[in-house]
Amino acid sequence: MLVPALLFYAFVVLWPTLQGAGYAFTDWAGRSETPGFVGLDNFTELFSAPAARSALRNTLVIAVSTTIVQTLVGLALALALHSALASRNLLRTMFFAPALLPPVIIGFLWQYILTPAGPLNDALGAVGLGGLAQNWLGDSSVALASVIAVIIWQNAGLTMVIYLAGLEGVPPELHEAATMDGAGRWQRLRHVTLPLLVPATTIALSLTLIGSLKLFDQVYVMTGGGPGYATETLSVVMYKEAFVSGRYGYSTAIALVLTMIVFAFALLQLRGLRRFEVQQ
């Protein structure tokens, strides 16, 4: 009974994946002629070209910083909105809403906000902080940080929802017992709440890390990878090499390396967090 589904999966997913991996070792230009075998030349260029090295570094910086900050912000929001605030449902909706918008829309929205004559600089000038105004996406010293801030703004609400689901599973009897034993708010948070949120943390960290490593839409819309190579990611370089330069073999090599990086990070993270869950 499984054979038809397995054959369909192999034809649609497995075969194109293996074929694509094979093209990574060729000079395939996307046309009908037979691609020539170039061995490891594409991978050698990937790790030696300044643009590719910069993209790899930017990808790792975005992944690490976004994962850490977004997780902390999402946890803080969940803890704050898990209380009996009268407006908690409205606030939850407001914080979660950006995660529902398409990444391209988010990119265009913040591209407008962060322009030198945009609303952000106008607001800073209106409150007497005009000295902090920047060319947020045109200055290589702040462009990458601006992109990271936008990613966190968009997705922190999703992390919040994951933690809110985890908080719903914390038995209130444990907090009551800890309170009767004299535990304060921070002691209850550290010794009761956080250990029980480890499964939620595993999910939040995994989704955030994998999504950050594959980041493309917002970067391409907001900066196109510029200024220079300041905000390029491996996904952006892969797109440019394939659909702008027509170097499909080299682009496939980048995709293969990116896949291996995502797999390695995800595997290490899941193993570490699962071990921590067992210890808890």
Backbone as numpy.savetxt, mean C-alpha at the origin, in Angstrom:
# Nx Ny Nz CAx CAy CAz Cx Cy Cz
-15.02 -33.92 -11.07 -15.83 -32.71 -11.07 -14.99 -31.44 -11.07
-13.79 -31.55 -10.55 -12.92 -30.37 -10.48 -12.12 -30.15 -11.76
-12.04 -31.15 -12.59 -11.17 -31.06 -13.77 -11.53 -29.89 -14.67
-12.80 -29.66 -15.05 -13.10 -28.51 -15.92 -12.66 -27.17 -15.32
-12.93 -26.97 -14.02 -12.53 -25.71 -13.38 -11.02 -25.58 -13.34
-10.31 -26.68 -13.04 -8.85 -26.63 -13.01 -8.26 -26.35 -14.39
-8.85 -26.95 -15.43 -8.38 -26.68 -16.79 -8.60 -25.22 -17.17
-9.76 -24.69 -16.82 -10.04 -23.29 -17.11 -9.06 -22.38 -16.36
-8.80 -22.68 -15.09 -7.86 -21.89 -14.28 -6.45 -21.97 -14.88
-6.06 -23.15 -15.29 -4.73 -23.31 -15.88 -4.60 -22.50 -17.17
-5.67 -22.50 -17.98 -5.62 -21.79 -19.27 -5.64 -20.28 -19.08
-6.42 -19.79 -18.11 -6.60 -18.36 -17.92 -5.51 -17.75 -17.04
-5.03 -18.51 -16.05 -4.11 -17.94 -15.05 -2.71 -18.56 -15.15
-2.61 -19.88 -15.01 -1.29 -20.50 -14.90 -0.47 -20.37 -16.17
-1.07 -20.67 -17.32 -0.32 -20.60 -18.57 0.14 -19.18 -18.89
-0.72 -18.14 -18.81 -0.23 -16.78 -19.04 0.86 -16.37 -18.05
0.75 -16.84 -16.81 1.77 -16.50 -15.82 3.12 -17.10 -16.19
3.13 -18.37 -16.54 4.38 -19.01 -16.93 4.93 -18.43 -18.22
4.05 -18.14 -19.17 4.48 -17.53 -20.42 5.09 -16.16 -20.18
4.45 -15.38 -19.30 4.99 -14.07 -18.96 6.34 -14.17 -18.29
6.49 -15.14 -17.40 7.80 -15.33 -16.75 8.87 -15.67 -17.79
8.48 -16.42 -18.81 9.44 -16.74 -19.86 9.85 -15.52 -20.66
8.92 -14.61 -20.93 9.24 -13.40 -21.68 10.22 -12.50 -20.93
10.33 -12.65 -19.61 11.25 -11.83 -18.83 12.70 -12.08 -19.23
12.97 -13.18 -19.89 14.34 -13.50 -20.30 14.55 -13.26 -21.80
13.68 -12.45 -22.41 13.77 -12.17 -23.83 13.75 -10.66 -24.07
13.94 -10.28 -25.33 13.85 -8.88 -25.74 12.51 -8.59 -26.41
11.48 -9.27 -25.98 10.15 -9.16 -26.58 9.71 -7.70 -26.65
9.28 -7.28 -27.84 8.84 -5.90 -28.05 7.34 -5.80 -28.25
6.61 -6.91 -28.01 5.16 -6.87 -28.11 4.62 -7.10 -29.50
5.50 -7.35 -30.46 5.04 -7.60 -31.83 5.03 -9.09 -32.11
4.68 -9.45 -33.32 4.43 -10.86 -33.65 5.71 -11.67 -33.84
6.86 -11.00 -34.10 8.07 -11.78 -34.37 8.54 -12.50 -33.10
9.28 -13.56 -33.32 9.76 -14.38 -32.21 10.76 -13.58 -31.38
10.54 -13.47 -30.07 11.47 -12.71 -29.24 12.80 -13.45 -29.09
13.87 -12.67 -28.98 15.19 -13.26 -28.81 15.52 -13.46 -27.35
16.21 -14.55 -27.05 16.60 -14.85 -25.68 17.79 -13.99 -25.28
17.68 -13.29 -24.13 18.76 -12.41 -23.67 19.27 -12.82 -22.30
18.82 -13.94 -21.78 19.31 -14.42 -20.50 18.89 -13.50 -19.35
19.88 -13.12 -18.56 19.63 -12.29 -17.38 19.87 -10.81 -17.63
19.95 -10.42 -18.91 20.26 -9.02 -19.22 19.20 -8.07 -18.68
17.93 -8.45 -18.77 16.86 -7.58 -18.26 16.99 -7.37 -16.75
17.33 -8.42 -16.04 17.47 -8.31 -14.59 18.72 -7.53 -14.21
19.78 -7.71 -15.00 21.00 -6.93 -14.76 20.74 -5.45 -14.93
20.01 -5.09 -15.99 19.66 -3.69 -16.21 18.75 -3.17 -15.10
17.83 -4.01 -14.63 16.90 -3.58 -13.59 17.64 -3.16 -12.32
18.67 -3.90 -11.95 19.38 -3.61 -10.71 20.56 -2.67 -10.90
20.80 -2.23 -12.15 21.91 -1.31 -12.40 21.45 0.05 -12.91
20.29 0.13 -13.54 19.79 1.39 -14.07 19.37 2.32 -12.93
19.76 3.60 -12.98 19.40 4.54 -11.89 17.89 4.64 -11.67
17.11 4.67 -12.75 15.67 4.81 -12.61 15.08 3.60 -11.90
15.54 2.41 -12.25 15.00 1.19 -11.63 15.42 1.09 -10.17
16.67 1.43 -9.87 17.11 1.38 -8.47 16.35 2.39 -7.63
16.13 3.57 -8.18 15.35 4.58 -7.46 13.92 4.10 -7.25
13.33 3.46 -8.25 11.96 2.96 -8.13 11.87 1.86 -7.08
12.87 0.99 -7.03 12.89 -0.07 -6.02 12.99 0.54 -4.63
13.87 1.52 -4.47 14.00 2.17 -3.17 12.71 2.88 -2.77
12.10 3.60 -3.70 10.84 4.29 -3.40 9.73 3.30 -3.03
9.69 2.18 -3.74 8.67 1.17 -3.46 8.80 0.64 -2.03
10.04 0.37 -1.61 10.25 -0.14 -0.26 9.96 0.93 0.79
10.34 2.18 0.51 10.06 3.26 1.46 8.55 3.45 1.63
7.83 3.46 0.52 6.38 3.61 0.59 5.76 2.45 1.34
6.20 1.23 1.05 5.61 0.06 1.68 5.83 0.07 3.19
7.05 0.32 3.63 7.36 0.27 5.05 6.68 1.40 5.81
6.82 2.63 5.31 6.26 3.78 6.02 4.73 3.74 6.03
4.13 3.38 4.90 2.67 3.31 4.84 2.13 2.22 5.77
2.79 1.07 5.77 2.32 -0.03 6.62 2.36 0.35 8.09
3.44 0.96 8.54 3.57 1.31 9.95 2.59 2.40 10.34
2.61 3.52 9.60 1.79 4.67 9.98 0.31 4.37 9.81
-0.06 3.74 8.71 -1.48 3.46 8.48 -2.04 2.52 9.53
-1.25 1.54 9.94 -1.71 0.62 10.98 -1.92 1.34 12.30
-0.98 2.20 12.67 -1.11 2.94 13.92 -2.29 3.91 13.88
-2.46 4.61 12.77 -3.59 5.54 12.64 -4.91 4.79 12.67
-4.99 3.68 11.94 -6.22 2.89 11.94 -6.57 2.35 13.31
-5.55 1.90 14.05 -5.78 1.40 15.41 -6.25 2.52 16.32
-5.62 3.69 16.22 -6.04 4.83 17.06 -7.48 5.23 16.76
-7.85 5.28 15.49 -9.22 5.63 15.12 -10.21 4.59 15.64
-9.85 3.32 15.52 -10.75 2.27 15.97 -10.96 2.35 17.49
-9.89 2.57 18.24 -10.02 2.67 19.69 -10.86 3.88 20.08
-10.68 4.99 19.35 -11.43 6.20 19.68 -12.90 6.07 19.34
-13.21 5.38 18.23 -14.59 5.30 17.77 -15.30 4.03 18.23
-14.61 3.23 19.03 -15.27 2.07 19.62 -15.99 2.44 20.91
-15.74 3.64 21.40 -16.39 4.11 22.62 -17.82 4.54 22.31
-18.53 4.91 23.36 -19.95 5.23 23.23 -20.17 6.69 22.83
-19.47 7.15 21.79 -19.69 8.50 21.29 -21.01 8.57 20.54
-21.73 9.66 20.73 -23.02 9.80 20.05 -22.85 9.86 18.53
-21.74 10.42 18.08 -21.51 10.61 16.64 -20.56 9.56 16.05
-20.38 8.45 16.75 -19.38 7.48 16.30 -19.72 6.89 14.93
-20.99 6.64 14.65 -21.36 6.07 13.35 -21.08 7.04 12.20
-21.36 8.32 12.43 -21.07 9.33 11.42 -19.58 9.45 11.19
-18.81 9.45 12.28 -17.36 9.57 12.15 -16.76 8.33 11.47
-17.28 7.17 11.79 -16.80 5.95 11.12 -17.04 6.04 9.62
-18.21 6.52 9.25 -18.53 6.65 7.82 -17.60 7.65 7.14
-17.32 8.76 7.81 -16.47 9.79 7.23 -15.04 9.28 7.03
-14.52 8.57 8.01 -13.14 8.08 7.90 -13.02 6.93 6.91
-14.09 6.14 6.76 -14.04 4.99 5.86 -14.34 5.37 4.41
-15.03 6.49 4.21 -15.48 6.87 2.87 -14.34 6.96 1.84
-13.17 7.55 2.16 -12.12 7.62 1.14 -11.68 6.27 0.60
-11.77 5.22 1.42 -11.36 3.90 0.97 -12.29 3.35 -0.11
-13.48 3.91 -0.22 -14.45 3.44 -1.21 -14.28 4.13 -2.56
-13.53 5.23 -2.59 -13.35 5.97 -3.84 -12.29 5.31 -4.71
-12.44 5.36 -6.03 -11.42 4.81 -6.93 -10.09 5.53 -6.74
-8.97 4.81 -6.78 -7.66 5.44 -6.60 -7.39 6.57 -7.60
-7.90 6.43 -8.83 -7.67 7.47 -9.83 -8.35 8.78 -9.40
-9.57 8.69 -8.87 -10.27 9.87 -8.39 -9.51 10.51 -7.24
-9.00 9.69 -6.34 -8.20 10.20 -5.23 -6.97 10.92 -5.76
-6.34 10.35 -6.77 -5.14 10.97 -7.33 -5.42 12.34 -7.92
-6.48 12.46 -8.73 -6.82 13.74 -9.32 -7.23 14.76 -8.26
-7.96 14.30 -7.24 -8.39 15.20 -6.17 -7.20 15.81 -5.46
-6.26 14.98 -5.05 -5.11 15.49 -4.31 -4.10 16.17 -5.20
-4.07 15.84 -6.47 -3.21 16.59 -7.39 -3.64 18.05 -7.43
-4.96 18.29 -7.42 -5.48 19.65 -7.39 -5.21 20.32 -6.04
-5.44 19.58 -4.95 -5.25 20.16 -3.61 -3.80 20.55 -3.37
-2.86 19.77 -3.89 -1.45 19.97 -3.58 -0.71 20.83 -4.59
-1.39 21.40 -5.57 -0.72 22.30 -6.49 -0.27 23.56 -5.75
0.75 24.27 -6.26 1.23 25.47 -5.56 0.14 26.50 -5.29
-0.84 26.63 -6.18 -1.94 27.57 -5.97 -3.21 26.86 -5.51
-3.04 25.66 -4.93 -4.18 24.85 -4.54 -4.72 25.18 -3.16
-5.77 24.49 -2.75 -6.44 24.76 -1.48 -5.55 24.60 -0.26
-4.60 23.64 -0.28 -3.78 23.43 0.90 -2.89 24.63 1.19
-2.20 25.14 0.19 -1.35 26.32 0.40 -2.19 27.55 0.73
-3.37 27.67 0.11 -4.27 28.78 0.44 -4.70 28.72 1.90
-5.01 27.50 2.38 -5.43 27.35 3.77 -4.29 27.68 4.73
-3.08 27.26 4.39 -1.93 27.59 5.23 -1.71 29.10 5.30
-1.85 29.77 4.16 -1.72 31.22 4.15 -2.82 31.91 4.94
-4.03 31.36 4.91 -5.16 31.99 5.60 -5.01 31.94 7.11
-4.29 30.94 7.63 -4.12 30.83 9.08 -2.74 31.31 9.53
-2.05 32.04 8.65 -0.77 32.61 9.02 0.41 31.67 8.93
0.25 30.56 8.23 1.33 29.58 8.08 1.81 29.51 6.63
1.78 30.65 5.96 2.18 30.67 4.57 3.61 30.24 4.34
4.45 30.36 5.37 5.84 29.93 5.23 5.97 28.43 5.04
4.94 27.67 5.39 4.97 26.22 5.22 4.50 25.78 3.84
4.03 26.72 3.03 3.54 26.37 1.70 4.67 25.77 0.86
4.33 24.75 0.10 5.31 24.03 -0.71 4.75 23.73 -2.09
5.64 23.43 -2.99 5.23 22.80 -4.25 5.23 21.30 -3.96
4.15 20.83 -3.35 4.13 19.52 -2.71 4.45 18.38 -3.66
4.05 18.47 -4.90 4.29 17.39 -5.85 5.39 17.70 -6.84
5.88 18.94 -6.83 6.92 19.33 -7.77 8.29 19.45 -7.15
8.38 19.34 -5.84 9.66 19.42 -5.13 10.07 18.00 -4.74
11.22 17.57 -5.23 11.64 16.19 -5.00 11.87 15.88 -3.52
12.07 16.90 -2.70 12.31 16.65 -1.28 11.04 16.34 -0.50
9.89 16.71 -1.02 8.62 16.47 -0.30 7.62 15.68 -1.12
7.90 15.42 -2.39 6.92 14.76 -3.26 6.59 13.35 -2.76
7.61 12.57 -2.41 7.36 11.21 -1.98 6.58 11.19 -0.67
6.92 12.07 0.26 6.18 12.15 1.52 4.74 12.57 1.28
4.50 13.44 0.31 3.13 13.85 -0.01 2.32 12.69 -0.54
2.92 11.88 -1.41 2.22 10.71 -1.94 1.90 9.72 -0.82
2.86 9.50 0.07 2.64 8.59 1.20 1.50 9.09 2.07
1.45 10.39 2.33 0.38 10.95 3.15 -0.98 10.74 2.51
-1.06 10.87 1.20 -2.33 10.66 0.50 -2.76 9.19 0.62
-1.83 8.26 0.46 -2.15 6.85 0.56 -2.69 6.52 1.95
-2.04 7.07 2.97 -2.49 6.82 4.35 -3.86 7.43 4.57
-4.07 8.65 4.07 -5.38 9.30 4.21 -6.48 8.46 3.59
-6.21 7.87 2.43 -7.24 7.11 1.75 -7.55 5.79 2.44
-6.54 5.10 2.95 -6.72 3.72 3.38 -6.75 3.52 4.90
-6.50 4.57 5.67 -6.53 4.41 7.13 -7.92 3.98 7.60
-8.96 4.43 6.91 -10.32 4.04 7.29 -10.56 2.55 7.14
-9.95 1.93 6.13 -10.09 0.49 5.95 -9.43 -0.26 7.10
-8.24 0.20 7.50 -7.58 -0.40 8.65 -8.41 -0.21 9.91
-9.03 0.96 10.04 -9.90 1.22 11.18 -11.03 0.20 11.25
-11.66 -0.08 10.12 -12.77 -1.03 10.08 -12.30 -2.43 10.49
-11.12 -2.83 10.05 -10.58 -4.14 10.43 -10.39 -4.21 11.95
-9.86 -3.15 12.52 -9.66 -3.15 13.98 -10.98 -3.04 14.73
-11.94 -2.33 14.18 -13.26 -2.27 14.83 -13.89 -3.66 14.87
-13.73 -4.42 13.81 -14.24 -5.79 13.81 -13.54 -6.62 14.86
-12.22 -6.40 15.01 -11.49 -7.12 16.05 -11.91 -6.73 17.45
-12.20 -5.45 17.65 -12.63 -4.98 18.97 -13.99 -5.55 19.35
-14.84 -5.77 18.35 -16.15 -6.36 18.64 -16.01 -7.78 19.19
-14.88 -8.44 18.90 -14.66 -9.79 19.39 -13.99 -9.87 20.75
-13.66 -8.72 21.34 -13.04 -8.72 22.67 -14.14 -8.83 23.72
-14.17 -9.89 24.50 -15.23 -10.05 25.51 -15.18 -8.93 26.55
-16.28 -8.25 26.81 -16.28 -7.18 27.82 -16.00 -7.71 29.22
-16.24 -9.01 29.44 -15.99 -9.57 30.76 -14.51 -9.50 31.14
-13.64 -9.58 30.13 -12.21 -9.49 30.42 -11.84 -8.11 30.93
-12.42 -7.06 30.33 -12.15 -5.71 30.80 -12.73 -5.50 32.19
-13.89 -6.05 32.43 -14.50 -5.91 33.75 -13.64 -6.60 34.81
-13.15 -7.79 34.50 -12.30 -8.50 35.45 -10.99 -7.75 35.70
-10.41 -7.20 34.61 -9.17 -6.45 34.77 -9.40 -5.18 35.60
-10.54 -4.53 35.40 -10.86 -3.33 36.18 -11.02 -3.67 37.66
-11.66 -4.79 37.95 -11.84 -5.21 39.33 -10.50 -5.55 39.99
-9.53 -5.99 39.17 -8.20 -6.29 39.70 -7.33 -5.05 39.83
-7.89 -3.89 39.49 -7.17 -2.64 39.66 -6.41 -2.17 38.44
-6.64 -2.77 37.28 -5.94 -2.37 36.06 -6.50 -1.05 35.55
-5.63 -0.12 35.18 -6.04 1.14 34.61 -6.32 1.02 33.12
-6.67 2.18 32.50 -7.02 2.16 31.08 -5.87 1.65 30.22
-4.66 2.16 30.45 -3.53 1.77 29.62 -3.12 0.33 29.89
-3.26 -0.12 31.13 -2.95 -1.52 31.43 -3.93 -2.47 30.74
-5.21 -2.09 30.72 -6.20 -2.92 30.02 -5.92 -2.95 28.52
-5.53 -1.79 28.00 -5.22 -1.73 26.56 -4.03 -2.62 26.24
-2.99 -2.54 27.04 -1.75 -3.27 26.76 -1.89 -4.77 26.99
-2.54 -5.17 28.08 -2.55 -6.57 28.48 -3.81 -7.33 28.09
-4.87 -6.62 27.72 -6.12 -7.29 27.35 -6.46 -7.04 25.88
-6.58 -5.76 25.51 -7.08 -5.42 24.16 -6.08 -5.77 23.07
-4.86 -5.26 23.17 -3.89 -5.45 22.09 -3.55 -6.92 21.81
-3.34 -7.76 22.85 -3.10 -9.18 22.52 -4.24 -9.84 21.77
-5.48 -9.44 22.06 -6.63 -10.04 21.37 -6.83 -9.46 19.98
-6.11 -8.38 19.65 -6.21 -7.77 18.33 -5.11 -8.26 17.38
-4.31 -9.22 17.81 -3.24 -9.70 16.94 -3.76 -10.28 15.63
-4.84 -11.07 15.60 -5.36 -11.53 14.29 -5.76 -10.37 13.38
-6.40 -9.35 13.94 -6.77 -8.18 13.13 -5.53 -7.46 12.63
-4.50 -7.41 13.47 -3.24 -6.78 13.05 -2.61 -7.54 11.90
-2.68 -8.86 11.94 -2.14 -9.69 10.85 -2.81 -9.34 9.53
-4.13 -9.24 9.55 -4.87 -8.92 8.33 -4.54 -7.51 7.85
-4.55 -6.54 8.78 -4.31 -5.15 8.40 -2.90 -4.96 7.83
-1.90 -5.53 8.48 -0.53 -5.39 7.99 -0.34 -6.07 6.64
-0.92 -7.23 6.47 -0.75 -7.96 5.22 -1.37 -7.21 4.05
-2.62 -6.75 4.22 -3.29 -6.02 3.14 -2.56 -4.71 2.82
-2.13 -4.01 3.85 -1.45 -2.73 3.63 -0.12 -2.92 2.93
0.67 -3.89 3.38 1.98 -4.11 2.79 1.88 -4.53 1.34
1.01 -5.48 1.04 0.88 -5.96 -0.34 0.37 -4.84 -1.24
-0.63 -4.09 -0.78 -1.14 -2.98 -1.58 -0.12 -1.90 -1.82
0.72 -1.61 -0.83 1.74 -0.57 -0.97 2.84 -0.99 -1.93
3.22 -2.25 -1.91 4.26 -2.72 -2.82 3.80 -2.66 -4.28
2.50 -2.80 -4.52 1.97 -2.78 -5.89 1.44 -1.41 -6.30
1.69 -0.39 -5.51 1.09 0.93 -5.72 1.39 1.47 -7.12
0.35 1.93 -7.80 0.51 2.49 -9.14 -0.40 3.69 -9.39
-1.70 3.51 -9.20 -2.69 4.48 -9.68 -2.44 5.89 -9.16
-2.36 6.02 -7.83 -2.22 7.35 -7.25 -0.92 8.01 -7.67
0.16 7.25 -7.70 1.46 7.81 -8.08 1.43 8.28 -9.53
0.90 7.46 -10.41 0.91 7.82 -11.83 0.03 9.04 -12.10
-1.11 9.13 -11.43 -2.01 10.27 -11.65 -1.45 11.54 -11.03
-0.89 11.45 -9.82 -0.46 12.64 -9.10 0.85 13.21 -9.63
1.82 12.34 -9.92 3.16 12.83 -10.28 3.71 12.20 -11.55
3.15 11.09 -12.00 3.73 10.40 -13.14 5.09 9.81 -12.83
5.43 9.74 -11.54 6.75 9.25 -11.13 7.74 10.36 -10.86
7.41 11.59 -11.19 8.33 12.71 -11.02 8.18 13.37 -9.67
8.88 14.48 -9.48 9.86 15.07 -10.41 11.12 14.20 -10.51
11.61 14.05 -11.71 12.72 13.13 -11.93 12.28 11.70 -11.65
13.02 11.05 -10.77 12.66 9.71 -10.33 12.15 9.71 -8.89
11.77 10.87 -8.37 11.53 11.03 -6.93 10.40 10.17 -6.41
9.37 9.91 -7.22 8.22 9.15 -6.73 7.94 7.90 -7.57
8.83 7.55 -8.45 8.60 6.37 -9.28 8.61 5.11 -8.43
7.68 4.22 -8.70 7.65 2.90 -8.10 7.90 1.85 -9.17
8.11 0.62 -8.76 8.35 -0.43 -9.74 7.15 -0.59 -10.68
5.95 -0.40 -10.16 4.77 -0.52 -11.02 4.73 0.57 -12.07
5.14 1.79 -11.71 5.17 2.89 -12.67 6.23 2.64 -13.74
7.42 2.21 -13.34 8.47 1.91 -14.30 8.03 0.78 -15.23
7.38 -0.22 -14.67 6.89 -1.35 -15.47 5.91 -0.86 -16.54
5.00 0.02 -16.16 4.02 0.55 -17.12 4.71 1.36 -18.22
5.63 2.23 -17.82 6.30 3.08 -18.80 7.11 2.26 -19.79
7.84 1.27 -19.27 8.68 0.46 -20.15 7.84 -0.33 -21.14
6.66 -0.78 -20.71 5.82 -1.60 -21.59 5.04 -0.75 -22.58
4.29 0.23 -22.07 3.31 0.92 -22.91 3.80 2.26 -23.46
4.95 2.73 -22.99 5.54 3.95 -23.55 6.74 3.61 -24.41
7.64 2.78 -23.88 8.86 2.43 -24.61 8.73 1.17 -25.44
7.69 0.38 -25.21 7.50 -0.84 -25.99 8.47 -1.95 -25.64
9.07 -1.90 -24.46 10.03 -2.94 -24.03 9.28 -3.93 -23.13
8.52 -4.80 -23.75 7.67 -5.70 -22.98 8.48 -6.77 -22.25
9.58 -7.20 -22.82 10.41 -8.18 -22.13 10.99 -7.62 -20.85
11.53 -6.41 -20.93 12.09 -5.76 -19.73 11.00 -5.47 -18.72
9.84 -5.04 -19.19 8.73 -4.77 -18.29 8.27 -6.04 -17.58
8.27 -7.15 -18.30 7.90 -8.42 -17.69 8.91 -8.85 -16.64
10.18 -8.54 -16.86 11.20 -8.84 -15.86 10.94 -8.04 -14.58
10.56 -6.77 -14.74 10.22 -5.95 -13.57 9.02 -6.55 -12.84
8.01 -6.98 -13.61 6.83 -7.57 -12.99 7.18 -8.84 -12.23
8.09 -9.64 -12.77 8.50 -10.88 -12.10 9.22 -10.57 -10.81
10.12 -9.59 -10.84 10.84 -9.20 -9.61 9.87 -8.65 -8.58
8.93 -7.82 -9.01 7.94 -7.27 -8.09 7.10 -8.38 -7.47
6.71 -9.36 -8.26 5.94 -10.49 -7.74 6.73 -11.24 -6.67
8.01 -11.45 -6.91 8.85 -12.16 -5.95 9.01 -11.34 -4.67
9.13 -10.02 -4.80 9.26 -9.18 -3.62 7.98 -9.22 -2.78
6.83 -9.10 -3.46 5.55 -9.16 -2.74 5.38 -10.50 -2.05
5.72 -11.58 -2.75 5.58 -12.92 -2.17 6.48 -13.09 -0.96
7.74 -12.63 -1.08 8.70 -12.78 0.03 8.27 -11.98 1.25
7.89 -10.72 1.04 7.45 -9.89 2.16 6.20 -10.46 2.82
5.24 -10.86 2.01 4.00 -11.39 2.55 4.24 -12.68 3.34
5.10 -13.55 2.81 5.38 -14.81 3.49 6.08 -14.57 4.83
7.10 -13.72 4.83 7.82 -13.43 6.07 6.91 -12.78 7.10
6.09 -11.86 6.64 5.20 -11.17 7.57 4.17 -12.12 8.16
3.55 -12.93 7.32 2.53 -13.84 7.81 3.11 -14.87 8.77
4.30 -15.38 8.46 4.91 -16.36 9.35 5.23 -15.73 10.71
5.78 -14.52 10.69 6.11 -13.86 11.94 4.88 -13.55 12.77
3.85 -13.03 12.12 2.64 -12.66 12.85 1.87 -13.89 13.33
1.84 -14.95 12.52 1.17 -16.17 12.95 1.86 -16.76 14.17
3.19 -16.72 14.19 3.93 -17.21 15.35 3.60 -16.37 16.57
3.47 -15.06 16.39 3.12 -14.19 17.50 1.71 -14.46 17.99
0.79 -14.79 17.05 -0.58 -15.14 17.45 -0.58 -16.37 18.34
0.23 -17.38 17.98 0.27 -18.60 18.78 0.82 -18.32 20.17
1.84 -17.45 20.24 2.39 -17.09 21.54 1.38 -16.37 22.42
0.54 -15.55 21.77 -0.48 -14.84 22.53 -1.56 -15.82 23.02
